[in-house]
Amino acid sequence: MESSRLYVGNLKYGVTSEQLSELFAGYGEVKYAKVIEGKGFGFVEMGNSSEAENAMNALNGQEFAGRTLKIDEAKPRERKRNPRFSRREY
């Protein structure tokens, strides 16, 4: 695993960033935890990639707040291109 950032999916909508941080704190230093409100997912950044991998292996597929967690390495956000301003080649 290259990154210490994790994607956490299938969260119950009522879960808070603090609850997510507490859940992952048992696996190492939590630098950042953020639940995207109304979307059912969030992101956690651990202290290093080893801690992130341990947390992912331990928590992926486990039940939290009545839902089965889906955890994966977070991918970099891709920029969306606006087709109106894209260069066209003829």
C-alpha positions as CSV (number, residue, x, y, z in Angstrom):
1,M,0.0,0.0,0.0
2,E,1.5,3.3,-1.1
3,S,-0.8,5.8,0.6
4,S,-2.0,6.4,4.2
5,R,-5.4,7.7,2.9
6,L,-8.4,5.4,3.0
7,Y,-11.8,5.6,1.4
8,V,-14.5,4.4,3.8
9,G,-17.8,3.5,2.1
10,N,-21.2,2.2,3.1
11,L,-21.4,4.5,6.2
12,K,-24.8,5.1,7.9
13,Y,-25.8,8.7,7.2
14,G,-25.8,9.5,10.9
15,V,-22.1,8.6,11.4
16,T,-19.9,11.6,12.4
17,S,-16.3,12.4,11.6
18,E,-15.5,12.0,15.3
19,Q,-17.0,8.5,15.4
20,L,-15.0,7.5,12.3
21,S,-11.8,8.9,13.9
22,E,-12.5,6.9,17.1
23,L,-13.0,3.7,15.1
24,F,-9.7,4.0,13.3
25,A,-7.7,5.2,16.3
26,G,-7.4,1.7,17.5
27,Y,-5.1,1.0,14.5
28,G,-2.7,3.9,14.8
29,E,-2.5,7.7,14.6
30,V,-5.5,9.3,12.8
31,K,-4.3,12.5,11.1
32,Y,-7.6,13.3,9.5
33,A,-11.1,11.8,9.4
34,K,-14.0,13.3,7.4
35,V,-17.5,12.0,6.7
36,I,-19.1,13.5,3.6
37,E,-22.5,14.4,4.9
38,G,-25.5,12.9,3.1
39,K,-23.3,10.7,0.9
40,G,-22.6,7.6,3.0
41,F,-18.8,7.7,2.7
42,G,-15.7,9.4,4.1
43,F,-12.0,9.5,4.2
44,V,-9.4,8.7,6.9
45,E,-5.7,9.5,6.8
46,M,-3.6,7.4,9.1
47,G,-0.1,8.2,10.4
48,N,1.6,6.0,7.8
49,S,0.9,3.5,5.1
50,S,1.5,0.5,7.4
51,E,-1.2,1.7,9.9
52,A,-3.6,2.4,7.0
53,E,-3.1,-1.1,5.7
54,N,-3.6,-2.7,9.1
55,A,-6.8,-0.6,9.6
56,M,-8.1,-1.5,6.2
57,N,-7.4,-5.3,6.7
58,A,-9.0,-5.3,10.1
59,L,-12.1,-3.1,9.3
60,N,-13.0,-3.9,5.7
61,G,-16.2,-6.0,5.7
62,Q,-16.8,-5.4,9.4
63,E,-20.1,-4.0,10.8
64,F,-20.2,-0.4,12.1
65,A,-23.3,1.4,13.1
66,G,-25.4,-1.3,11.5
67,R,-23.7,-1.2,8.1
68,T,-20.9,-3.3,6.5
69,L,-17.9,-1.1,5.9
70,K,-16.2,-1.1,2.5
71,I,-12.6,0.2,2.8
72,D,-10.1,0.8,0.1
73,E,-7.0,2.9,-0.6
74,A,-8.2,6.4,-1.5
75,K,-7.5,7.3,-5.1
76,P,-6.4,10.8,-6.1
77,R,-9.3,13.0,-7.1
78,E,-9.4,13.4,-10.9
79,R,-10.1,16.8,-12.3
80,K,-13.2,17.0,-14.5
81,R,-12.7,18.6,-17.8
82,N,-15.3,21.1,-19.0
83,P,-16.0,20.1,-22.6
84,R,-17.0,23.7,-23.3
85,F,-13.4,24.8,-22.8
86,S,-11.6,21.7,-24.1
87,R,-9.3,21.9,-27.1
88,R,-10.7,20.3,-30.2
89,E,-8.5,18.8,-32.8
90,Y,-9.8,18.7,-36.4
